Amino acid sequence: MANNIIRMWGAPGNIPSQVSATGPQNSGQFYSADALGFVAVDPRDVPELLRAGFTVSPQPSSNFRNLIDGGDFTVNPFQRNIAGLASGGVLSAAITNTVTYFADRFFAVGGASSSILMAKVAATDVPSFSQELQVYRSSGNSNLAPIYFGQVMETADSIRCQGQMHTLSFWMRQLANFTGGAVTASIIAGTGADQSAASMIAGTWTGQTTVATLTFTPATGVKARVSLTGAIPANATQIGVLWSFTPAGTAGTGDGFAINGIQLEQGPSATTFEHLDIQVVTEICQRYTWVIAEPANGVLVGSGTTLGANSQNFYMATPVQFRSAPTVTVSAGSFKVAAAAAYAAATSLAAGATHTVNAISLTAANTAAAGVGALLGGGGGSGYIVASSDY
């Protein structure tokens, strides 16, 4: 029976959903596998089977095993890695005490005087990955506030985890001038609905509890895989994962860590990382953020009309449905408006007053009579439109 899989039956959360047979048969009950290697197991036999040498294996699922979005930084879309927001793969504006995203779905935050950067960097030290995410203090920064990095899961995706063991795993290494000494990784649960990353960090989620935590020293050189396991409470309605370290002294170049292959899965141990198709990952991430980089001159991105004299409103359908009506941020750059046969620099380009989960709106004030159609296009600059319903 070595390497067969035993299906477990019983109340979810009270026993493992299945185990992989790597030891002798339970002496009190004979189990014979079917053609696929599965057998039904009396839940009362689980402790004896585990003592006999069986090990736990995750339950097969038609859904994705990995509950983390974009944890493979080779296929993470990094939508904010565009002119105006980033340069050379590095976030342009250093992060302070406001939760800020760079790699899709992953935030970082520190103190009011922190200066935190995130970067997309080529890395092949772990097979099956070609890019890593780096999180570090800006060189010369001397603020010693803890630096946090993490992801908050949507409530609708968290419910299925109730009452079950889950394992967080990832590959990490310290950068050249890491001063933190140690990094703490945590799985966090709460009983509220779609609460913010800032509240999770502050410990103010409704019913917030730390499911599992591990403090460790990141590897040097090649990244090492790290994992931690805990039981999600039966009443949990939101889950998050969080890393933190407290820097010391003044930062040199690379005071932080590099990370990749982030996976949160059901079961008491880490399994092979689940790679997804890049299109699937992009669509998942665009449920939370959609970024439009200003295109070349004449390339159109939206259409609308002049509702009143010299007042345009543009409608832009989102590629996928958002989690909730997004917040829209606009940098005008060199965007242009075509109205009344002119294609001229956009005047007072801004986010509209209302947005839905399926569309956003922008406004401009170019010269045109009421009722005249309008088109919004690029001018080859570094403007951008960011619509976000992230946490």
C-alpha atoms as one frame of an Amber mdcrd trajectory, in Angstrom:
protein
   0.000   0.000   0.000   3.041   2.309  -0.045   2.308   5.645  -1.708  -1.434
   4.943  -2.039  -3.813   7.712  -1.012  -6.446   7.150   1.660  -9.560   9.288
   1.521 -10.780  10.394   4.955 -14.417  10.826   5.833 -15.657  12.915   8.759
 -16.549  16.405   9.919 -14.359  18.998   8.151 -11.732  20.403  10.444 -11.717
  17.470  12.850  -9.542  15.128  10.777  -7.320  15.447   7.711  -9.297  15.101
   4.515  -6.942  12.393   3.278  -3.553  10.866   3.980  -0.892   9.286   1.807
   0.052   5.747   2.867   3.774   5.523   3.461   3.759   2.950   6.257   2.127
  -0.376   7.245  -1.616  -1.019   7.292  -3.596  -0.145  10.395  -3.691  -3.428
  12.328  -7.267  -2.883  13.501  -8.843  -2.480  10.072  -7.956  -3.660   6.597
  -8.234  -1.003   3.876  -8.024  -1.957   0.226  -7.523   0.680  -2.426  -9.725
   1.113  -5.455  -8.376   1.418  -8.995  -7.335   5.014  -8.328  -5.625   4.213
  -5.046  -8.398   5.631  -2.839 -10.035   3.991   0.175 -12.684   5.060   2.677
 -11.302   5.395   6.206 -13.166   5.362   9.515 -12.228   8.697  11.155 -11.599
   6.835  14.424  -8.669   5.072  12.777  -6.863   8.262  11.769  -4.689   8.633
  14.921  -3.523   5.015  14.708  -2.820   5.347  10.996  -0.726   8.458  11.602
   1.195   6.738  14.400   1.802   3.812  12.059   3.682   6.043   9.641   1.101
   7.527   7.291   1.613  11.144   6.220  -0.951  13.754   5.250  -1.523  14.696
   1.617  -3.740  17.566   0.353  -7.222  16.774  -0.883  -7.585  16.807  -4.670
  -9.724  19.732  -5.750 -11.184  21.068  -8.954 -10.261  24.526  -7.683  -6.750
  25.938  -7.399  -4.795  24.694  -4.388  -3.032  27.975  -3.820  -5.197  30.591
  -2.124  -2.629  33.349  -2.713  -3.085  35.547  -5.785   0.001  36.280  -7.883
   2.495  34.530  -5.604   4.589  33.476  -8.619   6.389  36.692  -9.514   7.268
  35.344 -12.958   3.604  35.588 -13.998   2.364  38.219 -11.544   1.264  41.012
 -13.939   3.007  43.820 -12.007   0.501  46.230 -13.557   2.040  49.179 -11.696
   5.449  48.530 -13.239   4.922  51.347 -15.743   6.352  54.793 -16.476   5.036
  57.265 -13.949   4.831  54.665 -11.182   8.082  52.729 -11.562  11.481  52.987
 -13.184  13.764  50.088 -14.049  11.409  47.640 -12.336  11.540  49.593  -9.053
   8.616  51.449  -7.482   9.370  55.153  -7.964   7.787  56.678  -4.857   9.129
  55.214  -1.613   6.493  53.796   0.745   5.935  55.311   4.183   2.962  54.622
   6.486   0.344  54.202   3.758  -0.416  50.685   2.505   0.994  50.601  -1.042
   0.943  47.947  -3.773   3.491  47.164  -6.484   3.371  43.477  -7.381  -0.326
  42.840  -7.892  -2.158  41.951  -4.651   0.930  42.459  -2.429   1.353  45.519
  -0.226   4.110  47.002   1.900   3.949  49.643   4.617   6.116  51.072   7.383
   6.262  54.191   9.557   5.795  57.864   8.787   9.532  58.302   8.181  10.097
  54.952   6.484  11.374  54.753   2.920  10.467  51.348   1.509  10.897  50.204
  -2.074   9.699  47.131  -3.932  11.328  45.822  -7.100  10.781  43.187  -9.764
  14.171  41.530 -10.308  15.351  38.688 -12.569  16.277  35.635 -10.478  16.763
  31.967 -11.374  18.072  30.595  -8.063  14.835  28.596  -7.592  13.860  26.316
 -10.519  10.593  27.201 -12.312  10.824  30.919 -11.439  12.557  33.671 -13.409
  11.592  36.778 -11.404  11.533  37.612  -7.699  10.058  40.419  -5.627  12.422
  42.422  -3.437  11.255  44.467  -0.444  13.816  46.765   1.167  14.607  50.106
   2.805  15.952  52.887   0.621  19.704  53.270   1.010  20.467  55.920   3.634
  17.110  55.646   5.443  17.519  55.445   9.218  13.924  54.980  10.329  13.554
  51.887  12.513   9.806  51.319  12.248   8.853  47.705  11.403   8.432  46.999
   7.698   5.369  44.947   6.755   4.604  43.003   3.573   1.575  40.851   2.860
  -1.705  40.027   1.177  -5.311  40.132   2.360  -7.752  37.548   0.999 -11.303
  38.374   0.048 -13.961  37.145   2.478 -15.671  35.114  -0.262 -12.403  33.203
  -0.783 -11.696  32.825   2.936 -14.878  31.017   3.990 -13.768  27.679   2.495
 -10.790  27.604   4.873 -12.899  27.425   8.023 -11.910  24.732  10.521  -9.068
  23.332   8.423  -5.304  23.120   8.680  -3.489  25.409   6.241   0.178  25.814
   5.366   1.906  28.952   4.155   5.126  28.355   2.212   7.541  30.571   0.278
  11.154  30.909  -0.840  13.130  33.763   0.718  16.654  35.085   1.008  18.088
  38.158   2.631  19.545  40.911   0.486  23.147  42.096   0.722  22.747  44.553
   3.609  19.825  43.077   5.551  19.780  44.566   9.063  16.587  42.961  10.381
  18.290  39.855  11.739  15.027  37.925  11.504  11.737  37.964   9.607   8.396
  37.014  11.126   5.813  35.310   8.898   2.202  34.917  10.027  -1.165  33.545
   8.942  -3.905  35.779  10.323  -7.672  35.253  10.541 -10.616  37.448  11.472
 -14.392  37.282  11.716 -15.251  40.475   9.828 -15.933  41.032   6.144 -13.367
  42.380   3.652 -11.483  44.478   6.198  -8.368  46.417   5.248  -4.682  45.571
   5.239  -4.027  48.563   7.509  -6.471  47.167  10.074  -4.846  43.731   9.908
  -1.426  45.240  10.600  -2.882  47.268  13.493  -4.504  44.105  14.890  -7.978
  45.611  14.683  -9.792  43.190  12.396 -12.976  41.983  14.056 -12.073  38.830
  15.987  -8.472  38.971  14.752  -6.257  36.052  15.741  -2.837  34.817  14.658
  -3.297  31.311  13.295   0.407  30.567  12.938   3.630  32.521  13.215   7.288
  31.774  12.555  10.336  33.941  13.214  13.379  32.920  11.207  16.593  34.215
   9.668  16.331  34.354   5.857  18.868  32.354   3.877  21.858  34.003   2.290
  22.719  33.351  -1.348  20.134  30.971  -2.830  16.604  31.320  -1.467  15.410
  28.604   0.956  11.842  27.373   1.257  10.126  28.197   4.554   6.722  27.009
   5.790   4.368  27.378   8.744   1.078  25.644   9.541  -1.987  26.418  11.626
  -5.679  25.630  11.999  -8.027  28.289  10.628 -10.803  28.965  13.193 -14.200
  27.524  12.318 -15.765  30.999  12.399 -13.088  32.769  10.320 -14.428  34.962
   7.512 -11.215  36.656   6.384  -7.590  35.536   6.092  -4.362  37.380   5.501
  -0.660  36.559   5.330   1.939  38.942   6.708   5.720  39.251   6.897   7.610
  41.807   8.966  11.095  42.761  10.049  12.516  45.572  12.156  15.562  47.214
  10.564  18.551  48.528  12.477  20.868  51.467  11.896  21.124  53.202   8.559
  20.212  51.229   5.453  22.813  50.303   2.896  21.963  49.019  -0.571  19.588
  46.066  -0.179  18.324  46.212   3.411  15.516  43.719   3.020  14.588  40.401
   1.455  13.748  38.687  -1.836  10.738  36.380  -1.990   8.990  34.085  -4.478
   6.654  31.091  -4.706   4.174  32.198  -2.054   1.544  29.527  -1.458  -1.252
  29.089   1.105  -2.924  25.690   0.871  -5.075  23.280   2.804  -3.113  20.649
   4.700  -0.440  20.389   7.413   2.572  20.529   5.100   3.774  22.332   1.989
   3.387  20.653  -1.385   4.805  21.401  -4.826   4.186  24.999  -5.840   1.130
  25.383  -8.076   1.985  27.347 -11.229  -0.922  28.895 -13.135  -1.219  30.197
 -16.677  -0.286  33.874 -16.919  -3.693  34.795 -18.381  -5.470  33.207 -15.413
  -3.265  35.082 -12.940  -3.781  38.370 -14.784  -7.559  38.012 -14.729  -7.558
  37.107 -11.031  -5.420  40.143 -10.193  -7.546  42.473 -12.320 -10.505  41.718
 -10.045  -8.677  43.970  -7.577  -6.682  46.404  -9.731  -6.710  47.541 -13.346
  -3.951  49.833 -14.593  -3.908  51.640 -17.936  -0.531  53.020 -18.925  -0.720
  55.977 -21.286  -0.192  54.584 -24.802   1.467  56.087 -27.855   0.095  59.163
 -29.562  -3.262  58.477 -31.192  -3.945  55.144 -29.459  -7.442  55.322 -27.940
  -8.402  54.016 -24.509 -11.925  55.362 -23.893 -14.951  56.958 -25.481 -17.622
  59.327 -24.270 -19.462  62.536 -24.980 -19.519  66.231 -24.127 -22.416  66.323
 -21.672 -22.339  70.086 -21.291 -20.289  72.728 -23.042 -16.586  71.996 -22.503
 -17.295  69.064 -20.171 -16.491  65.512 -21.312 -17.348  62.258 -19.619 -15.610
  59.012 -20.685 -16.842  55.465 -20.124 -14.317  52.619 -19.789 -15.474  49.018
 -19.339 -13.270  46.960 -17.017 -11.641  43.752 -18.326 -13.133  41.681 -15.468
 -15.644  42.434 -12.734 -14.113  44.183  -9.723 -14.482  42.949  -6.152 -16.263
  46.219  -5.381 -16.650  49.621  -7.033 -13.029  50.788  -7.349 -11.218  53.947
  -6.363  -9.759  55.592  -9.484  -6.544  57.618  -9.588  -5.466  59.547 -12.697
  -2.157  61.080 -13.738  -2.845  63.214 -16.820   0.604  62.855 -18.367   0.163
  63.579 -22.079  -3.319  62.054 -22.499  -5.318  63.732 -25.253  -8.983  64.278
 -26.032 -10.553  64.192 -29.489 -13.667  66.378 -29.498 -15.056  68.698 -32.172
 -12.453  67.326 -34.622  -9.509  68.363 -32.436  -7.016  65.995 -30.793  -5.520
  68.109 -28.057  -3.973  67.729 -24.618  -6.573  66.671 -22.072  -7.721  69.554
 -19.889  -8.385  68.808 -16.210  -8.392  65.036 -16.778  -9.682  63.364 -13.602
 -11.594  60.413 -12.222 -15.362  60.618 -12.615 -17.758  60.837  -9.697 -19.119
  57.307  -9.942 -17.743  53.890 -10.798 -19.216  50.384 -10.768 -17.741  46.895
 -10.580 -17.972  46.758 -14.391 -16.974  50.247 -15.538 -15.136  53.404 -14.546
 -15.598  56.986 -15.685 -13.212  59.897 -16.346 -13.895  63.569 -16.966 -12.151
  66.306 -18.934 -12.828  69.949 -19.791 -11.738  70.331 -23.402 -13.419  72.907
 -25.628 -16.444  71.421 -27.393 -20.181  72.015 -27.620 -22.655  69.917 -25.671
 -23.567  66.671 -27.422 -20.303  66.328 -29.323 -18.721  62.874 -29.101 -15.320
  62.547 -27.437 -12.466  60.068 -27.466  -9.647  59.687 -24.935  -6.237  58.611
 -26.208  -2.560  58.623 -25.452   0.047  61.159 -26.271   3.115  59.034 -25.662
   3.757  60.335 -22.135   3.871  58.743 -18.691   0.274  59.285 -17.619  -1.755
  56.468 -16.116  -5.156  55.420 -14.818  -5.308  53.128 -11.789  -8.624  51.599
 -10.684  -8.326  49.631  -7.447 -10.611  47.775  -5.060  -7.685  46.197  -3.221
  -7.362  46.295   0.529
